[in-house]
Amino acid sequence: MPSSKNEEIKQEVSKIRNEIRLGVSFSVKTCKDYSLDWQACLDGLLDAGFQRFRIMSYWDLHEPEQGVYDFSLLDSQLEIITKAGAEATLCIGMRQPRWPETHIPAWALELEIEDRRSAYLAYHRLIIERYKNYHCIQSWQLENEFWNKGFGQNNDFSRSRLKEEFSVLRALDPNRPIIMSLGNTVGLPIFAPKPDLFGTTMYLVQYENGRYSHTKFKPWYFALRRILVRIFGWRDLLIHELQAEPWGPKANWEMDDQEQALSMNSDQLKRCVQFAKDSGMKYMDLWGGEWWYWRKTTRGDHELWATVKSLVSDSRSKA
């Protein structure tokens, strides 16, 4: 007979996979890139109606010197989310969303690889112990696109390290779901560790090799992939990163309005959300919250912000 702990996780997993309210990723580092006040941006996203956030626990921000910790930024984010009655997925791992993907402190880069892994695991344990009792945290995301070997800097593709991170997380917080994102849009999760849910990215327009390209995949492909992940990975698949910001030849804040609009604008945002819905997956986190707020406050783009609010309101009305 399954244990009560297993049943508790199953109930939480069912709640997550059937969640239809739109969520959004949020990065204090990206706010800094846009020269935004991160708290004003987070408050703005709450005002837009978001009640679910994907939050990062960047190692280099919170352990700037070995053994010297500063969790004030992360504490503040989660306190704001808690006060608003919202929920969060907390990302942990060396590899987390936003460039350079692996957010390793400068001091740790100077260590031998095994010493670096040991140093990270000490931080890993500390993060879990510190935040596992935060009720706003609905789930953990362990690493981000761990097996994506074509993107990021200072990558460490050690399966044994990943398995150890997973084991530590499960042991320290056995009742909260663990999500792991897949490394690309074609692979299948055959090998261990097996989380409670898998996540995927979904991008419709990208700038590559000197030109913009539109995805050749259709919604039915993602529906089929979800079925295959269930068969071979024994878990369900959700959308952890749905494109909702530009992907152009430069950083977004370096492109003019016309260039940004070639890969993302209000109409394209609506198409992206509809594309995701047509795949049959309900849970989706949008990727671009900092950009929308920057567009609104710096470029006076109230149309895009109104579109975001409308999409969020529509998703909440159907919950």
C-alpha positions in Angstrom: 0.0 0.0 0.0 1.4 3.4 -0.9 2.6 5.6 2.0 0.8 8.7 3.0 3.9 10.7 1.9 3.6 9.2 -1.6 -0.1 10.0 -1.7 0.6 13.6 -0.6 3.1 14.0 -3.5 0.6 12.5 -5.9 -2.1 14.9 -4.9 0.3 17.9 -5.3 1.4 16.6 -8.7 -2.2 16.2 -9.9 -2.8 19.8 -8.7 0.2 21.1 -10.7 -0.4 19.2 -13.9 -4.1 20.4 -14.0 -3.2 24.0 -13.2 -4.5 26.3 -15.9 -3.6 29.7 -14.4 -0.6 31.2 -16.3 2.6 31.4 -14.3 5.7 33.5 -15.0 9.5 33.1 -14.5 11.2 35.9 -12.5 14.9 36.7 -12.3 16.4 39.5 -10.2 19.5 39.2 -12.5 17.4 40.0 -15.5 15.8 42.9 -13.7 19.3 44.3 -13.2 20.1 43.7 -17.0 17.1 45.9 -17.8 18.1 48.5 -15.0 14.8 47.7 -13.3 14.0 47.8 -9.6 13.3 44.1 -9.1 10.8 44.7 -6.3 8.8 47.1 -8.5 8.9 44.5 -11.3 7.7 41.7 -9.1 4.9 43.9 -7.7 3.9 44.8 -11.2 3.6 41.2 -12.2 1.5 40.6 -9.1 -0.7 43.6 -10.1 -1.0 42.0 -13.6 -2.7 39.1 -11.9 0.0 36.4 -11.7 -0.3 34.1 -8.8 2.4 31.6 -9.6 6.1 32.3 -10.1 9.3 30.4 -11.0 12.0 31.9 -8.7 15.8 31.4 -8.9 18.2 30.7 -6.0 21.4 31.7 -7.9 24.5 30.3 -6.1 26.7 33.2 -7.0 24.3 35.7 -5.6 23.8 34.0 -2.2 27.3 32.7 -1.5 29.5 35.4 -3.0 32.5 34.2 -0.9 33.0 30.7 0.3 31.1 30.1 3.5 29.7 33.7 3.4 25.9 33.7 2.7 23.4 36.4 2.0 19.9 35.2 1.4 18.2 38.6 1.8 17.3 38.9 -1.9 15.7 35.5 -2.0 14.0 35.9 1.4 12.5 39.2 0.2 11.1 37.7 -3.0 9.4 34.8 -1.2 8.1 37.1 1.5 6.4 39.3 -1.2 5.0 36.2 -2.9 3.7 34.8 0.5 2.1 38.1 1.4 0.3 38.2 -1.9 -1.1 34.7 -1.4 0.8 33.5 -4.4 2.8 30.3 -5.1 6.3 29.6 -6.3 8.5 27.0 -7.8 12.0 27.4 -6.4 14.8 26.5 -8.8 17.9 25.0 -7.3 21.1 23.7 -8.8 24.3 25.0 -10.4 22.3 25.4 -13.6 19.4 27.8 -13.4 17.4 29.9 -15.9 19.0 32.9 -17.6 22.5 33.4 -19.0 25.1 32.1 -18.4 22.9 29.2 -17.2 25.5 27.9 -14.7 25.5 30.6 -12.0 28.7 29.6 -10.2 30.6 32.0 -7.9 34.0 33.2 -9.1 35.7 31.6 -6.1 34.1 28.2 -7.0 35.3 28.4 -10.6 38.9 28.4 -9.2 38.3 25.0 -7.4 39.0 21.6 -8.8 35.8 20.0 -10.2 35.3 17.6 -7.3 35.9 20.4 -4.7 33.4 22.6 -6.6 30.8 19.9 -6.6 31.3 19.4 -2.8 31.0 23.2 -2.3 27.8 23.3 -4.3 26.3 20.4 -2.4 26.9 22.2 0.9 25.0 25.2 -0.6 22.3 22.9 -2.0 21.6 21.4 1.5 21.5 24.9 3.0 19.0 26.2 0.5 16.7 23.2 1.0 16.8 23.4 4.8 16.2 27.2 4.7 13.3 27.2 2.4 11.5 23.9 2.8 9.1 25.3 5.4 8.0 28.2 3.2 4.4 27.4 2.4 4.4 29.5 -0.7 6.8 27.0 -2.4 4.6 24.6 -4.3 7.5 22.6 -6.0 11.2 22.5 -6.6 12.8 22.7 -10.0 16.1 20.7 -9.9 18.7 22.2 -12.3 17.5 23.8 -15.6 17.9 21.9 -18.9 20.7 19.9 -17.3 21.5 18.0 -20.5 21.5 21.0 -22.8 25.1 20.7 -24.0 24.7 23.4 -26.7 24.0 26.3 -24.4 25.6 27.9 -21.4 29.1 28.3 -19.8 31.1 26.2 -17.3 28.7 23.3 -17.7 29.1 20.1 -15.6 27.2 17.2 -17.0 27.8 14.7 -14.2 24.9 12.3 -13.8 26.3 11.2 -10.4 26.2 14.8 -9.2 22.6 15.2 -10.5 21.6 12.0 -8.8 23.2 13.1 -5.5 21.4 16.5 -5.7 18.1 14.7 -6.3 18.7 12.2 -3.4 19.5 15.1 -1.0 16.5 17.1 -2.0 14.1 14.1 -1.7 15.6 13.2 1.7 15.4 16.7 3.1 11.9 17.5 1.7 10.1 14.2 0.9 6.6 15.7 0.5 7.1 18.4 -2.1 7.1 17.6 -5.9 10.4 17.8 -7.8 10.4 19.0 -11.4 13.2 18.6 -13.9 13.3 20.3 -17.3 14.4 18.3 -20.4 17.5 19.4 -22.2 15.9 19.9 -25.6 12.7 19.6 -27.6 13.3 16.1 -29.0 14.9 13.8 -26.3 13.2 11.5 -23.9 14.0 11.1 -20.2 15.0 7.4 -20.0 17.7 7.4 -17.3 17.7 8.3 -13.6 16.9 10.3 -11.6 13.2 10.4 -12.1 11.5 13.5 -10.7 7.7 13.8 -10.1 7.2 15.9 -13.3 9.2 16.9 -16.4 9.2 20.4 -17.9 9.8 21.5 -21.5 10.5 24.7 -23.3 8.4 26.0 -26.2 9.8 28.7 -28.6 8.1 29.7 -31.8 10.5 32.3 -33.2 14.3 32.4 -32.8 17.2 34.2 -34.4 19.9 31.8 -35.5 22.6 31.8 -38.1 21.9 35.4 -39.2 18.1 35.0 -39.6 14.8 34.5 -37.9 13.4 31.0 -38.0 9.9 29.8 -37.1 9.5 26.5 -35.3 8.6 23.6 -37.6 7.0 21.8 -34.7 3.2 21.9 -34.4 1.1 21.6 -31.3 0.4 17.9 -32.0 4.2 17.2 -31.8 4.3 18.4 -28.2 1.1 16.4 -27.5 2.9 13.3 -28.9 6.0 14.1 -27.0 4.0 14.3 -23.8 2.6 10.8 -24.5 6.2 9.5 -25.1 7.5 11.1 -21.9 4.7 9.4 -20.0 5.6 6.1 -21.5 9.4 6.2 -21.3 9.8 8.6 -18.4 6.8 7.4 -16.4 5.9 11.1 -15.6 3.8 13.9 -17.0 5.2 16.8 -19.0 4.4 20.5 -18.4 5.6 23.8 -20.0 8.2 25.4 -17.8 9.3 28.0 -20.4 6.9 29.4 -23.0 8.4 32.1 -25.1 6.9 35.5 -24.3 9.9 37.8 -25.1 12.0 38.4 -28.2 14.9 36.2 -29.3 16.9 38.4 -31.6 20.5 39.1 -32.7 21.2 41.2 -29.5 20.1 41.5 -26.0 16.5 42.7 -25.8 17.5 46.0 -24.2 19.9 46.7 -27.0 17.4 46.2 -29.8 15.0 48.9 -31.2 11.3 48.4 -31.1 11.1 47.1 -34.7 13.7 44.5 -34.1 12.1 43.2 -30.9 8.7 43.0 -32.7 10.1 40.6 -35.3 10.1 37.8 -32.7 7.7 39.0 -30.1 4.8 41.5 -29.8 1.2 41.5 -28.5 -0.2 39.4 -31.4 2.7 36.9 -31.2 2.3 36.5 -27.5 -1.3 35.6 -28.0 -0.3 33.1 -30.7 2.3 31.5 -28.4 -0.2 31.0 -25.6 -2.8 29.5 -28.0 -0.1 27.3 -29.5 0.7 26.0 -26.0 -3.0 25.4 -25.2 -3.4 23.5 -28.5 -0.7 21.1 -27.3 -3.1 19.9 -24.6 -0.7 20.8 -21.7 -2.4 23.0 -19.1 0.4 24.2 -16.9 2.6 26.8 -18.5 5.1 29.4 -17.2 5.7 32.4 -19.4 9.2 33.6 -20.1 9.5 37.4 -20.4 8.0 39.1 -17.4 10.9 41.4 -16.9 10.7 42.4 -20.6 7.0 43.3 -20.5 7.5 45.4 -17.4 10.5 47.1 -19.0 8.5 47.7 -22.2 5.7 49.3 -20.1 7.8 51.5 -17.9 10.6 52.4 -20.3 9.1 52.3 -23.8 5.5 53.2 -22.9 4.2 49.9 -24.4 0.8 49.7 -22.6 -0.6 47.5 -25.4 1.7 44.6 -24.5 1.0 45.0 -20.8 -2.7 45.0 -21.5 -2.4 41.8 -23.5 -0.5 40.1 -20.7 -3.2 41.2 -18.1 -5.9 39.9 -20.4 -4.3 36.5 -20.9 -3.7 36.1 -17.2 -7.3 37.2 -16.4 -8.7 34.7 -18.9 -6.6 31.9 -17.4 -7.7 32.7 -13.9 -11.4 32.9 -14.9 -11.3 29.3 -16.1 -9.5 28.0 -13.0 
